[in-house]
Amino acid sequence: MDILQIVIVSIIASIIYIVMKDINPTFAFMIILFVGLIIFMNVIQQITIIFQVIQSLGEQANVPGFYLETVLKIIGIAYIAELGASLTQDAGLHSVSKNIELAGKIFILLLAIPIITAVVEAIINFLPTV
């Protein structure tokens, strides 16, 4: 599914949602959820290609796999949290949406701790000892 197909499917789903939200809000939300999942599953295929390229570049630059794996996990968490927050916000659950965003940020911070530690240690090693 290319971007044109994704946009067309999204526009059609949006029109159906607008028409159906007053008639049957549950069905309207299910359409949006279904289309969102279809788009997400199609985008996942493209993301794997991006991950392979990043991994290849990391190997060429002699970057340890742990760091690349962590960065890719952070990117994945960001996208998944954004998708979940958007879906719950579309359902009218703004507080749940904000909690998903908060959880995503906390998980990203937890994953980033080893990288932050390595950067701080590298800076400390460059500083002259007194």
Secondary structure by P-SEA (a helix, b strand, c coil): ccaaaaaaaaaaaaaaaaacccccaaaaaaaaaaaaaaaaaaaaaaaaaaaaaaaaaaaaacccaaaaaaaaaaaaaaaaaaaaaaaaaaacaaaaaaaaaaaaaaaaaaaaaaaaaaaaaaaaaacccc
